Amino acid sequence: NPQDAYAQAMSIRPGDQMQAALTVRNAGTGRATNVLASLGCPAGLTLTQSSVKINGNSSTLNPCSGVPFMDLLPGGAHTVEAAFIVEPSAVGIGALSLRASATSAETGTTPVNSNAISFSVVPPAALEVKPAPPPKPEASPAPKPPPKPPLPKADRC
């Protein structure tokens, strides 16, 4: 069974890197032969080939097309990891959804899908730079009123 998919962020922007991992386990009691594990790679994502790992080892296989495994013993597991770059075209798609799957050549087995993870694609920020308006001249202080004349002194008796 593919392990449930999970995500750290639910919003992504063009240029962001996404990590994906799929673990396929044989939960049965018999050997699974000719297992094919794949990551559902939607339009709007570009695989970073150098990031692909199969069971922790670098690989040139494409997890979008499927990674073949000869045998998977009962209780055994295989892991596929990859990174993707979100393309600018993904903004027009609006949301991307990843779903991993696994199949086996064993008679009577059906393909198994992981849960789907959906991401909202957020347009990049559109920054704008405008020149600041010139500073306003400082108002000169209001003139002080002239001093009042002193009061006349009263004559003393």
CYANA upper distance limits for C-alpha pairs under 8 A (distance plus 0.5 A):
  1 ASN  CA     24 VAL  CA      5.95
  1 ASN  CA     25 ARG  CA      5.74
  1 ASN  CA     26 ASN  CA      6.96
  1 ASN  CA     27 ALA  CA      7.37
  1 ASN  CA    102 ALA  CA      7.69
  1 ASN  CA    112 VAL  CA      6.75
  1 ASN  CA    113 ASN  CA      8.28
  1 ASN  CA    114 SER  CA      8.37
  2 PRO  CA     22 LEU  CA      6.95
  2 PRO  CA     23 THR  CA      6.06
  2 PRO  CA     24 VAL  CA      5.01
  2 PRO  CA     25 ARG  CA      7.03
  2 PRO  CA    100 ALA  CA      7.48
  2 PRO  CA    101 SER  CA      6.93
  2 PRO  CA    102 ALA  CA      7.04
  2 PRO  CA    112 VAL  CA      7.36
  2 PRO  CA    113 ASN  CA      7.00
  2 PRO  CA    114 SER  CA      5.93
  3 GLN  CA     22 LEU  CA      6.92
  3 GLN  CA     23 THR  CA      5.85
  3 GLN  CA     24 VAL  CA      6.89
  3 GLN  CA     25 ARG  CA      8.12
  3 GLN  CA    114 SER  CA      6.89
  4 ASP  CA    114 SER  CA      5.85
  4 ASP  CA    115 ASN  CA      6.24
  5 ALA  CA     21 ALA  CA      8.02
  5 ALA  CA     22 LEU  CA      7.73
  5 ALA  CA     99 ARG  CA      8.05
  5 ALA  CA    100 ALA  CA      8.22
  5 ALA  CA    114 SER  CA      6.83
  5 ALA  CA    115 ASN  CA      6.56
  5 ALA  CA    116 ALA  CA      7.49
  5 ALA  CA    117 ILE  CA      7.18
  6 TYR  CA    117 ILE  CA      7.21
  7 ALA  CA    117 ILE  CA      7.53
  9 ALA  CA    119 PHE  CA      8.25
 10 MET  CA    118 SER  CA      7.57
 10 MET  CA    119 PHE  CA      5.34
 10 MET  CA    120 SER  CA      6.77
 11 SER  CA    119 PHE  CA      5.91
 11 SER  CA    120 SER  CA      5.24
 11 SER  CA    121 VAL  CA      6.40
 11 SER  CA    122 VAL  CA      6.97
 12 ILE  CA     16 ASP  CA      6.90
 12 ILE  CA     86 VAL  CA      8.13
 12 ILE  CA    119 PHE  CA      7.08
 12 ILE  CA    120 SER  CA      6.72
 12 ILE  CA    121 VAL  CA      5.55
 12 ILE  CA    122 VAL  CA      6.41
 13 ARG  CA     86 VAL  CA      7.25
 13 ARG  CA     91 VAL  CA      8.33
 13 ARG  CA    121 VAL  CA      6.12
 13 ARG  CA    122 VAL  CA      5.61
 13 ARG  CA    123 PRO  CA      6.64
 13 ARG  CA    124 PRO  CA      6.62
 14 PRO  CA     85 ILE  CA      8.14
 14 PRO  CA     86 VAL  CA      5.33
 14 PRO  CA     87 GLU  CA      5.65
 14 PRO  CA     88 PRO  CA      5.40
 14 PRO  CA     89 SER  CA      8.49
 14 PRO  CA     90 ALA  CA      7.54
 14 PRO  CA     91 VAL  CA      7.80
 14 PRO  CA    121 VAL  CA      8.08
 14 PRO  CA    122 VAL  CA      8.23
 14 PRO  CA    123 PRO  CA      7.71
 14 PRO  CA    124 PRO  CA      7.24
 15 GLY  CA     85 ILE  CA      6.39
 15 GLY  CA     86 VAL  CA      5.71
 15 GLY  CA     87 GLU  CA      6.70
 15 GLY  CA     88 PRO  CA      7.79
 16 ASP  CA     85 ILE  CA      6.28
 16 ASP  CA     86 VAL  CA      5.98
 17 GLN  CA     83 ALA  CA      7.06
 17 GLN  CA     84 PHE  CA      6.01
 17 GLN  CA     85 ILE  CA      5.07
 17 GLN  CA     86 VAL  CA      6.84
 18 MET  CA     83 ALA  CA      5.94
 18 MET  CA     84 PHE  CA      5.57
 18 MET  CA     85 ILE  CA      6.80
 18 MET  CA     86 VAL  CA      7.90
 19 GLN  CA     81 GLU  CA      7.97
 19 GLN  CA     82 ALA  CA      6.41
 19 GLN  CA     83 ALA  CA      4.87
 19 GLN  CA     84 PHE  CA      6.93
 20 ALA  CA     39 LEU  CA      8.43
 20 ALA  CA     81 GLU  CA      6.23
 20 ALA  CA     82 ALA  CA      5.87
 20 ALA  CA     83 ALA  CA      6.58
 20 ALA  CA     84 PHE  CA      8.43
 21 ALA  CA     79 THR  CA      7.50
 21 ALA  CA     80 VAL  CA      6.08
 21 ALA  CA     81 GLU  CA      4.78
 21 ALA  CA     82 ALA  CA      6.95
 22 LEU  CA     37 ALA  CA      8.45
 22 LEU  CA     38 SER  CA      8.46
 22 LEU  CA     39 LEU  CA      7.68
 22 LEU  CA     79 THR  CA      6.04
 22 LEU  CA     80 VAL  CA      5.63
 22 LEU  CA     81 GLU  CA      6.96
 22 LEU  CA    100 ALA  CA      7.13
 23 THR  CA     77 ALA  CA      7.04
 23 THR  CA     78 HIS  CA      6.10
 23 THR  CA     79 THR  CA      4.77
 23 THR  CA     80 VAL  CA      6.93
 24 VAL  CA     37 ALA  CA      7.66
 24 VAL  CA     77 ALA  CA      5.86
 24 VAL  CA     78 HIS  CA      5.80
 24 VAL  CA     79 THR  CA      6.86
 24 VAL  CA    102 ALA  CA      7.46
 25 ARG  CA     72 LEU  CA      8.28
 25 ARG  CA     75 GLY  CA      6.98
 25 ARG  CA     76 GLY  CA      6.19
 25 ARG  CA     77 ALA  CA      4.73
 25 ARG  CA     78 HIS  CA      7.20
 26 ASN  CA     31 ARG  CA      8.35
 26 ASN  CA     32 ALA  CA      7.51
 26 ASN  CA     72 LEU  CA      6.83
 26 ASN  CA     73 LEU  CA      7.08
 26 ASN  CA     74 PRO  CA      5.73
 26 ASN  CA     75 GLY  CA      5.70
 26 ASN  CA     76 GLY  CA      6.08
 26 ASN  CA     77 ALA  CA      6.90
 27 ALA  CA     74 PRO  CA      6.75
 27 ALA  CA     75 GLY  CA      6.10
 27 ALA  CA     76 GLY  CA      8.45
 28 GLY  CA     74 PRO  CA      6.20
 28 GLY  CA     75 GLY  CA      7.74
 29 THR  CA     74 PRO  CA      5.69
 29 THR  CA     75 GLY  CA      8.34
 30 GLY  CA     73 LEU  CA      7.42
 30 GLY  CA     74 PRO  CA      6.22
 31 ARG  CA     71 ASP  CA      7.17
 31 ARG  CA     72 LEU  CA      6.31
 31 ARG  CA     73 LEU  CA      5.15
 31 ARG  CA     74 PRO  CA      6.28
 32 ALA  CA     71 ASP  CA      6.08
 32 ALA  CA     72 LEU  CA      5.46
 32 ALA  CA     73 LEU  CA      6.83
 32 ALA  CA     74 PRO  CA      8.18
 32 ALA  CA    104 SER  CA      6.73
 32 ALA  CA    105 ALA  CA      7.99
 32 ALA  CA    106 GLU  CA      6.78
 33 THR  CA     69 PHE  CA      8.12
 33 THR  CA     70 MET  CA      6.18
 33 THR  CA     71 ASP  CA      4.95
 33 THR  CA     72 LEU  CA      6.86
 33 THR  CA    104 SER  CA      6.50
 33 THR  CA    105 ALA  CA      6.38
 33 THR  CA    106 GLU  CA      6.75
 34 ASN  CA     68 PRO  CA      7.09
 34 ASN  CA     69 PHE  CA      6.29
 34 ASN  CA     70 MET  CA      5.29
 34 ASN  CA     71 ASP  CA      6.58
 34 ASN  CA    104 SER  CA      6.04
 34 ASN  CA    105 ALA  CA      5.91
 34 ASN  CA    106 GLU  CA      8.35
 35 VAL  CA     68 PRO  CA      6.23
 35 VAL  CA     69 PHE  CA      5.51
 35 VAL  CA     70 MET  CA      6.81
 35 VAL  CA     71 ASP  CA      7.17
 35 VAL  CA     72 LEU  CA      7.72
 35 VAL  CA    102 ALA  CA      7.36
 35 VAL  CA    103 THR  CA      6.07
 35 VAL  CA    104 SER  CA      4.86
 35 VAL  CA    105 ALA  CA      7.20
 36 LEU  CA     66 GLY  CA      6.34
 36 LEU  CA     67 VAL  CA      5.93
 36 LEU  CA     68 PRO  CA      4.96
 36 LEU  CA     69 PHE  CA      6.67
 36 LEU  CA    102 ALA  CA      6.02
 36 LEU  CA    103 THR  CA      5.77
 36 LEU  CA    104 SER  CA      6.89
 37 ALA  CA     63 PRO  CA      7.91
 37 ALA  CA     66 GLY  CA      5.82
 37 ALA  CA     67 VAL  CA      5.64
 37 ALA  CA     68 PRO  CA      7.01
 37 ALA  CA     69 PHE  CA      8.39
 37 ALA  CA     80 VAL  CA      8.35
 37 ALA  CA    100 ALA  CA      8.01
 37 ALA  CA    101 SER  CA      6.33
 37 ALA  CA    102 ALA  CA      4.87
 37 ALA  CA    103 THR  CA      7.16
 38 SER  CA     63 PRO  CA      5.62
 38 SER  CA     64 CYS  CA      6.11
 38 SER  CA     65 SER  CA      6.87
 38 SER  CA     66 GLY  CA      4.68
 38 SER  CA     67 VAL  CA      6.55
 38 SER  CA    100 ALA  CA      6.21
 38 SER  CA    101 SER  CA      5.96
 38 SER  CA    102 ALA  CA      6.92
 39 LEU  CA     63 PRO  CA      6.10
 39 LEU  CA     64 CYS  CA      5.67
 39 LEU  CA     65 SER  CA      8.39
 39 LEU  CA     66 GLY  CA      7.69
 39 LEU  CA     98 LEU  CA      7.70
 39 LEU  CA     99 ARG  CA      6.84
 39 LEU  CA    100 ALA  CA      4.84
 39 LEU  CA    101 SER  CA      7.03
 40 GLY  CA     64 CYS  CA      6.47
 40 GLY  CA     98 LEU  CA      5.93
 40 GLY  CA     99 ARG  CA      5.53
 40 GLY  CA    100 ALA  CA      5.81
 40 GLY  CA    101 SER  CA      7.90
 41 CYS  CA     45 LEU  CA      7.41
 41 CYS  CA     64 CYS  CA      5.92
 41 CYS  CA     98 LEU  CA      6.94
 41 CYS  CA     99 ARG  CA      8.48
 42 PRO  CA     96 LEU  CA      7.16
 42 PRO  CA     97 SER  CA      7.34
 42 PRO  CA     98 LEU  CA      7.44
 43 ALA  CA     90 ALA  CA      7.87
 43 ALA  CA     96 LEU  CA      8.49
 44 GLY  CA     86 VAL  CA      6.54
 44 GLY  CA     87 GLU  CA      5.67
 44 GLY  CA     88 PRO  CA      7.89
 44 GLY  CA     89 SER  CA      6.25
 44 GLY  CA     90 ALA  CA      4.89
 44 GLY  CA     93 ILE  CA      8.08
 44 GLY  CA     96 LEU  CA      8.10
 45 LEU  CA     84 PHE  CA      6.33
 45 LEU  CA     85 ILE  CA      6.09
 45 LEU  CA     86 VAL  CA      5.33
 45 LEU  CA     87 GLU  CA      6.24
 45 LEU  CA     90 ALA  CA      7.93
 46 THR  CA     84 PHE  CA      5.75
 46 THR  CA     85 ILE  CA      5.71
 46 THR  CA     86 VAL  CA      7.14
 46 THR  CA     87 GLU  CA      7.39
 47 LEU  CA     82 ALA  CA      7.81
 47 LEU  CA     83 ALA  CA      6.69
 47 LEU  CA     84 PHE  CA      4.99
 47 LEU  CA     85 ILE  CA      7.10
 48 THR  CA     52 VAL  CA      7.85
 48 THR  CA     82 ALA  CA      7.63
 48 THR  CA     83 ALA  CA      6.02
 48 THR  CA     84 PHE  CA      5.85
 48 THR  CA     85 ILE  CA      7.45
 49 GLN  CA     60 THR  CA      7.31
 49 GLN  CA     62 ASN  CA      7.95
 49 GLN  CA     82 ALA  CA      8.11
 49 GLN  CA     83 ALA  CA      8.35
 50 SER  CA     58 SER  CA      8.00
 50 SER  CA     59 SER  CA      8.28
 50 SER  CA     60 THR  CA      8.12
 51 SER  CA     58 SER  CA      7.78
 51 SER  CA     81 GLU  CA      7.97
 51 SER  CA     82 ALA  CA      5.76
 51 SER  CA     83 ALA  CA      6.14
 52 VAL  CA     58 SER  CA      6.35
 52 VAL  CA     59 SER  CA      6.07
 52 VAL  CA     60 THR  CA      7.46
 52 VAL  CA     61 LEU  CA      7.95
 52 VAL  CA     62 ASN  CA      8.17
 52 VAL  CA     63 PRO  CA      8.20
 52 VAL  CA     80 VAL  CA      7.85
 52 VAL  CA     81 GLU  CA      6.06
 52 VAL  CA     82 ALA  CA      4.95
 52 VAL  CA     83 ALA  CA      7.56
 53 LYS  CA     57 ASN  CA      5.44
 53 LYS  CA     58 SER  CA      4.89
 53 LYS  CA     59 SER  CA      5.87
 53 LYS  CA     79 THR  CA      8.49
 53 LYS  CA     80 VAL  CA      6.36
 53 LYS  CA     81 GLU  CA      5.58
 53 LYS  CA     82 ALA  CA      7.02
 54 ILE  CA     58 SER  CA      6.93
 54 ILE  CA     59 SER  CA      6.75
 54 ILE  CA     78 HIS  CA      7.92
 54 ILE  CA     79 THR  CA      6.30
 54 ILE  CA     80 VAL  CA      5.27
 54 ILE  CA     81 GLU  CA      7.03
 55 ASN  CA     78 HIS  CA      6.36
 55 ASN  CA     79 THR  CA      5.39
 55 ASN  CA     80 VAL  CA      6.88
 56 GLY  CA     79 THR  CA      7.99
 56 GLY  CA     80 VAL  CA      8.48
 56 GLY  CA     81 GLU  CA      8.47
 61 LEU  CA     66 GLY  CA      8.43
 61 LEU  CA     67 VAL  CA      7.01
 62 ASN  CA     66 GLY  CA      6.87
 62 ASN  CA     67 VAL  CA      7.33
 63 PRO  CA     67 VAL  CA      6.07
 63 PRO  CA     80 VAL  CA      7.72
 63 PRO  CA     82 ALA  CA      8.03
 67 VAL  CA     80 VAL  CA      8.42
 72 LEU  CA     76 GLY  CA      6.26
 72 LEU  CA     77 ALA  CA      7.32
 72 LEU  CA     78 HIS  CA      8.39
 86 VAL  CA     90 ALA  CA      7.20
 89 SER  CA     93 ILE  CA      7.60
 90 ALA  CA     94 GLY  CA      7.04
 90 ALA  CA     95 ALA  CA      8.05
 90 ALA  CA     96 LEU  CA      8.13
 90 ALA  CA    121 VAL  CA      6.97
 91 VAL  CA     95 ALA  CA      8.42
 91 VAL  CA    121 VAL  CA      5.97
 91 VAL  CA    122 VAL  CA      6.94
 91 VAL  CA    123 PRO  CA      6.29
 93 ILE  CA    121 VAL  CA      8.21
 94 GLY  CA    120 SER  CA      6.59
 94 GLY  CA    121 VAL  CA      5.81
 94 GLY  CA    122 VAL  CA      8.13
 95 ALA  CA    118 SER  CA      7.01
 95 ALA  CA    119 PHE  CA      5.88
 95 ALA  CA    120 SER  CA      4.97
 95 ALA  CA    121 VAL  CA      5.92
 96 LEU  CA    118 SER  CA      5.98
 96 LEU  CA    119 PHE  CA      5.69
 96 LEU  CA    120 SER  CA      7.13
 96 LEU  CA    121 VAL  CA      7.70
 97 SER  CA    116 ALA  CA      6.75
 97 SER  CA    117 ILE  CA      5.89
 97 SER  CA    118 SER  CA      4.69
 97 SER  CA    119 PHE  CA      6.83
 98 LEU  CA    116 ALA  CA      6.02
 98 LEU  CA    117 ILE  CA      5.71
 98 LEU  CA    118 SER  CA      6.98
 99 ARG  CA    113 ASN  CA      7.19
 99 ARG  CA    114 SER  CA      6.22
 99 ARG  CA    115 ASN  CA      6.68
 99 ARG  CA    116 ALA  CA      5.15
 99 ARG  CA    117 ILE  CA      7.13
100 ALA  CA    113 ASN  CA      6.23
100 ALA  CA    114 SER  CA      5.74
100 ALA  CA    115 ASN  CA      8.22
100 ALA  CA    116 ALA  CA      8.31
101 SER  CA    111 PRO  CA      7.33
101 SER  CA    112 VAL  CA      6.01
101 SER  CA    113 ASN  CA      4.78
101 SER  CA    114 SER  CA      6.60
102 ALA  CA    111 PRO  CA      6.19
102 ALA  CA    112 VAL  CA      5.90
102 ALA  CA    113 ASN  CA      7.14
103 THR  CA    109 THR  CA      8.11
103 THR  CA    110 THR  CA      7.16
103 THR  CA    111 PRO  CA      5.00
103 THR  CA    112 VAL  CA      6.99
104 SER  CA    109 THR  CA      7.07
104 SER  CA    110 THR  CA      8.08
104 SER  CA    111 PRO  CA      7.75
105 ALA  CA    109 THR  CA      7.94
